Amino acid sequence: MADVSGAEQIEIEARGEERRDFARTQRRRERVPASHAPNPRMANRLIAREWPQIAAPMAVGLAGLALLNGVIPDGIVVSVGITAVMLALLGALAVRVENAGIVGTAPRMLLMALAVGMPMFLFGAAVGHWAEIGAVPWLQGLALLVTVSLLATVFESGQLASVLVAQVAIWAGVACAANRLGGLVTLGIGLAVAVAAYFRQREIEARAREQMEIETRIQTRAQEILADYEETGQGWFWETDRRGQITYLSRPVAQILGRGVEELIGRPFPELFNLADQAGEGERTLAFHLSARSSFSELAVRAATDMEERWWQINGRPTYDTFNNFQGFRGSGTDLTEKRRSAEHASRLAQFDSLTGLSNRLRMSQTLEKILVAPQVQHRACAVFLLDLDRFKQVNDTLGHPAGDALLKQVAQRLEGVIGNVGRVGRLGGDEFQVIMPGKIERDHLAYLANQVIEQLSAPYAIDGNRVMIGASVGIAIAPDDGVTSEALIRNADLALYAAKDGGRGRYHFYAADLHSDAEERRQLEEELRDAVAHGGLELYYQPVVQTATERITGFEALLRWHHPQHGFISPAKFIPIAEDTGLIAAIGEWALRTACQDLAQWPQDVRVAVNVSPLQFANPALPTIVTSALAHAGVEPERLELEITESVFLNNDEGTDQMFKQLKSIGVRLALDDFGTGYSSLGYLRSAPFDKIKIDQSFVRGATQPGSRNGAIIASIVSLAEALGMETTAEGVETLDELDLVRMLGCSHVQGYIYERPLSAVNAAARLSTGLVAVAQGPRSARASRQSMLRKVVLENAGHKYNGMVRNISMTGALIEGLWNVPEGTVFRIQLADGHVVTGTCRWSNDDRMGVEFAAPLKADDDGRIAVVQVRTPALAPVLERPLQRKVG
């Protein structure tokens, strides 16, 4: 087949479309009943259907006239009269012939002359001849003629031409019988009248045909418009009889139902719908209107089809005849499917989060409100989890918002997997999620669920080929214990969430009454921290780093300090999380970097300074520029600056991380891996990350000298790994001579801790360096049992009275507790350290609100040398808030 051009193809398609339109229109016209076609002869009939009945008056009139006069008609009267009667009877055949298809005016006029004019002419001639020969009186004959003439007018009423022909013919017959010349004149007049009638009739029929064609065209157009409307699917029509059975139905409706129109005609109207899916409401409404014979409109019903869910909106009204008898229903319908889907979509957008598909804030609020206002008090119990993702902002900053959105979707799936049918999961916005669990649930089970949520959400994610690690913190509030209104419950769950994040993140926290004061303290502390950053209220302290082989100071680590005007020194563990949450950490980190470089410029050339870099700083593309600017402004060599970086920067191990390392190394600064082994990452990054030093976290050093501790083996492994990679090692937190001997024996190249020096201000650090670089270890061999610094609420009982206290530090043999004033020495307490674990302790000294307590029996240590009981977190008590004495930032 030859190729055709684009224009020809378009033309062919247009012609094809035109043919299809024509065929469709033709089919519609073929469906129009034949009776609706133009037929002017039906409205302008020349011969009435009743005309053959004129034969009876003719025959009866002739017979009556003979009997009245007692004469026998002669042969002419008999033959002519019988012929007239027979021709009148044959008028029935003429009527059928006219109806059969004679359309032309001339043939119909001729037929009318034969069927109407000829019988009347012969009848007039017969009566006139009979009276002319004197057999019957003229008066009686004229009376008969007038009577038949009037009956002919009655039979042909409405057919003017036939009436004229009948009248002219009958009197022309009489005239011919009485006088031939008069008869001829009468016939001439009749012929003239016939000609005039012919033209008049043709004009009438032409007008009638034109009018009927116009009416038919209007009717056909209306039917085509109706058919077009039905076929577009925008609407359809229906009709029932008085028994509720379908008498008319648009074809598209039958096609949707997968049935033929003929099959549905005569079926009950409700059979078109699946009314069971409407929970009875639609069925009762439709049945009511049909039985009550009342009008209805905009009634939503579901189509009785299994192929797809389809909804219609139907209208209907009863119909009555002229005698007010009920005839059935007639109405229309429209497709409601898309409108209903749009409404459902709009409702979903209003009720669900568009990204994750979880319930949104509005729906979660409605759910909680519905539970809390339940009619029965026992149904108002519920638990609320508020979740916040840890380190999610870092994912957005490093991988971009599309990756963050993908991560949120996976978080939603995991969260729903953990909660299951126990409760409803929702996303409040950003990286905030909420879980509502109706009913009374034991705290132990809530704690188990919270741990499961944290564990699942903290597992690695795969986002666009990148391995991503985040965490989660959970705040828990329970109704009615923690609030009976939705506002109170959400506020208290939010306070519990803040407490969980303050406790180190990656944990859960139940609401407690004292969290309100903690929240207010935090808010106040945040405002004061902003003022301190703006007005220079922060300062750096420096702790020496000593080489174990030479016991000489090789550098200092910069540690952030805040001396509050009223509260004195505030622990970094308290204000650094606030700085991270509020975004102040970036400004603080840059200030610390520049300040450390300025102080470094005053020190000997062979002394370095180490500055901590937070993950948020590391993710900032401008960090190399900031470092270069700080070094240049202070005028110090890059190799004298050491940047300490934690493992958390590898949570999103991508090209941006590698590029940042390359840029920093190109400057010439040293890089140290801080808090090694305490993060979530694998060792894979050590193959490519250009670290110069690994810092062993103090948690491994603490308790390493205790019998049975495995910490020493861990330290030895880290040292071996560092030596194999050509890196130095620094053991942090060394406080006793035993620990110093251990880390020196295990091969650590550097030591940092109280055994050599506590952190010094910039002035004191310069003064210390002025005395030389030699460091002397000074401290206890192991003066007392290793203590863990912490903040933990405990309950003390004495003589039936209970007191609330706070553990500041604890060892296996005793603890420092504050909160009780001026306690006499020797006072014995029962101390509840954790649920199910109560110890007996004796006060050995007391100073203001602090006292030292000695346990009656030593506590047990775990495999890491830490006190086992204080590692337990239970819902009944406030969680353990273990905080190191020094919180570092740079």
Secondary structure, DSSP 4 states (H G I P E B T S, - for coil): -----HHHHHHHHHHHHHHHHHHHHHHHHHTS-GGGS--HHHHS-SS-TTGGGGHHHHHHHHHHHHHHHT----HHHHHHHHHHHHHHHTHHHHHHHHHHT---HHHHHHHHIIIIIHHHHHHHHHHHHHHHTTSS-HHHHHHHHHHHHHHHHHHTTT-HHHHHHHHHHHHHHHHHHH-HHHHHHHHHHHHHHHHHHHHHHHHHHHHHHHHHHHHHHHHHHHHHHHHHHHHTTS-EEEEE-TTSBEEEE-HHHHHHHTS-HHHHTTSBGGGGB-GGGGTTHHHHHHHHHHHHT--EEEEEEEBS-SSS--EEEEEEEEEE-TT--EEEEEEEEEE-HHHHHHHHHHHHHHHB-TTT-SB-HHHHHHHHHHHHT-SSGGG--EEEEEEEEETHHHHHHHH-HHHHHHHHHHHHHHHHHHHTTSSEEEEEETTEEEEEEES---HHHHHHHHHHHHHHHHS-EEETTEEE--EEEEEEEEETTT-SSHHHHHHHHHHHHHHHHHTTSSSEEE--TTHHHHHHHHHHHHHHHHHHHHTT-EEEEEEEEEETTTTEEEEEEEEEEEEETTTEEE-HHHHHHHHHHHTHHHHHHHHHHHHHHHHHTTS-TT-EEEEEE-HHHHT-TTHHHHHHHHHHHHT--GGGEEEEEEGGGGTT-SHHHHHHHHHHHHHT-EEEEEEETSSS--GGGGGTS--SEEEEPHHHHTTTTSTT-SHHHHHHHHHHHHHHTT-EEEEE---SHHHHHHHHHTT-SEEESTTT---EEHHHHHHHHHT-SB----S-SS-S---EEEEEEEEEEETTEEEEEEEEEE-SSEEEEES--SPPTT-EEEEEEETTEEEEEEEEEEETTEEEEEESSPPPB-TTSSBSGGG---TTSPPPB---S-----
